[in-house]
Amino acid sequence: MEDASVRDVADEPGPVRMRVDARGRATITLRSPATRNALSEELLAGLAMRLRAAESRDDVRVVVLDAEGPAFCAGADLRSTGGRMEGIVAGIVTAQALIAGGGKPVVARVHGAVRAGGIGLVAACDIVVAADDAHFALTEARLGLAPAVISLTILPRMAARAASELMLTGRRFGAGEARACGLVGHLAPADDVDAAVDGIVADLLLAEPQGLRETKRLLNRDLVARISTEGPEMVRLSAALFGTDVVRAATASFR
């Protein structure tokens, strides 16, 4: 049964939905479970549109980013563009900038598989709650790539030694390790993740919007500057790597 407190539901077709409840919580949901919420140009455009809408609305005070289906996000959609990835990598940078640079706190509700570009979105968020059975991998090096655009948000969040190992090996790591290295803030059993997120949102709603905005600006000043100054270079690097024969062969095999 639909929660009676939800007063704004965007149910038009598309891979991203935003719902706003009466308390001032906007929930932005990735809803392309058939692709494991892979980051296509369409999904990234929808995400950017919802993030901008939440930022512009006076009745929104806190944003929660979540996803439908068994995976939070499978990373960049390697099937959607025929190998031309400039739009996708630029869209990832835009989404990271909107999450980190907005004036409202963004809480990530993470479950299932989180890969590559999905980790970049998680790292951009202010607070991260993960199911204790969630799992992660930074798989770019295995495809001949580098985690260029997502390094903008991941490197400031993760312990340096952990980032070196996980980015170079591409191995899978669990939610506990993600928390230990700084990527995740809170762990909860899968059945209790929503309650954990609700508790954090309730605490955030006790703060004045001005206090949240100015505190987030202070906390993310260096991160936002990094995205702004280094983002274009990282987009060029990612696009160039996707254009190499090594990566074309690897991604064709993947597709």
N, C-alpha and C positions, 0 to 999 in steps of 0.2 A: 504494500500500500504506500502511495506517495506521501512523504512527510508534508504535513500541512503547513509547516513553516517555510517551505520552498515556494517563493513567489515569482521567480523568474526562471523559466526553463527554455533553453535554446535547443529545440529538437529538429531543426532543419538538417537535411542530409549533409554529411561531412564527417571527417575523422576526429573532430574535436568538439566538445560540448562544454558550456559553462552554465552552472546553476548558482543562483544567489539566494541565500536564505534570509530570514527576517533579522537575524543577529548581525549580519554584515560579513558572512563567510561566503566567498566565491569558490566553488569547486570546479576546476578546469580538468576535464577528463579526456585522455587520449583514448579513442575508441575505434581502433582498427585491429581487433584481435586476430583477424585472419592473416595479417602480416606481422603479428606480434608487436604491433605498434611501431613498426619500422618508420624511420624518419624520411618520408617522401616530401617532395616540394609542397604537395597539397596539405599534408599534415602540418608541416612547419608553418605554412601560411595561416592555417587555421589557428594554430597555437599562438602565433604572433598577434593575430586579430583579437583573440580572447584575452591575452595578457594586456593589450592596449585598452580593451574595453573595461577590464577590471580596474586598471589604473585610473581611468577617467571618471569612474562612478563614485560619487560621494557616499553611497550606501554600502560600498565594499570597503572593509577594513583589513581583512586577512584573505590570502589566497591559498588554496590547497591544490596541489598538482597530483593527480592520480591517473590510473589507467585501467581499462577493462581487459578481461581475458587473463590467460595464465602467465603472461609476461608483461612487465612494466614497459620495456622498450628494447627492441633487438638491435638498435643502432641505426646507422644510415641505411636507407632502402637501396640496396645494390641492384635490384631488379627493375626499378622504375624509370631509369633514365637512359638505358643503353650505354652506360659508362660515362656519360657527361654529368659530372657531379658538382659543377660550380654552383648551381642553384641550391643544392642541398647543403653544401658546406657553408655557404653564405647564410643560409637560413638558420643553421645551427648557431652561428655567431650572433645573429639577430636575436634569437630566442634567449641565449645566455645573457645578452646585454639587457634585454627587457626584464628578465627575472632578477638579475643582480642590481640593475639600476633603477628599478621602480621604487616608489615610496611606501609600498605595502609589503609586509613580510610574506614570504612564500614558503610554505611547508610542503615537502615532498612526502607522499605516502607510497612507499616502495614495496613491491612484492615480486615474486617470480624472478625471471631472468632479466638482467640489466646489462647491456652490452655497449661498449664503444660510445657512440654519440649519446646514448641514453644516460651514460655515466656523466657526460658533460652537462646535461640538463640537471641531473641530481646535484652535482657539485655547485651549480649556480644558485641553488635554493639556499635559503637562510637556515632552515631547520630540516633535518632529514629523519624520518621514522621508517624503519625497515622491518618487514617480517623476518623472523630469525631463520627462516629457510630460504630467503632471497639469495641470489648468487650473481656474481659479477665477472666480467672479463674485459680486458682492454686488448682486443685481438688484432689491432691494426698491423703490427710488425709481421704477423703471420701471413698477411696478404701483400706484403711489400710496401705497406703504407707507414705513416707515422701519425700518432694521435695529436695532430697539429692544432686544429681548432678547439678541440676539447681540452687541450693542455692549458688553455687560457683560464679555465675555472678549476680544473683538477689540481694543477701544481700548487696553487695557493692553499688548497684544502688538505692535501695528503702529505704525510711524512715523506721526506725526500728519498730515503732508502727504500721505502715501500713502493713509491712511484717508480723508481728505477727498475726494481725487480718485476713489478706487475706489468709495466709497459713493455719491457724488453722480452719477457717470456710469453706474455699473452695468456698465461694460465688462468683458469677459473679460480675465484676465491669467494668465500662465504661472507655472510653478513657480519659475523663476529670479527673476521679479519678486516672487513671494510670499516667497522667501528674502531678497531684498534689503530688503524692508520689515518683516521680523521675524516673519512668520507661520509660516514653515517654517524648520527648523534645518538639515536635511540633505537633499541631493539625491542620487539614484542613478539610473543607467539602469534602465529598467523591469525588466529581467531580473535586476538585482542588488539590488532593494529588500529582498527577504527577507533576504539576507546582511547588508545594512546594519543592518536591525532586529535580527537575531540578534546582531551585534556589540555593539550598544548594550545589549541585554538582558544579554549576558554581563558587560559592565562593571557594570551595575546590580546584578547578583547577587553581585558581589564585596563589596558594602557590607552592613553590618549593617542589619537591618530597622529598628531604633531610629534609626540614623543617617539612613536614607532618610525615615522618618516625620517626624523633627524638622526635617530640612533642607527637606523639602517644605512643612512648616507655616510655616517662616520665609520661604521664597520666595513663597508664595502668600497670605500674611497679608492684604495689601491687596486682592488679587483676590477672595478669599473674602468679605471684608467688603463689597466693592462688590456682589457678587451678592446677599448677604443684605439689604443696606439698600436697594438700588435695584431689585432684581428685581421686587417687587410693582408698583412704578410702571411698569416697562417692560412687564409683562404687561398692565396696564390700557391702556397706550398702544397696544400691538399689537392688542389686542382691539377697541379703539375704531376704529382705522384700518381693520381688516378689515370693520367694520360700515358704512363709508361707501359712498355710491353709486359713487364713483370706483373704489374697490377692488373692489366687487361686480362692476362691469362689466368691469374688467380681468381678474379671476380667472375670471369666467364665460367670457370669450373664451379664456383660457388652457386651461380645462377642455375 
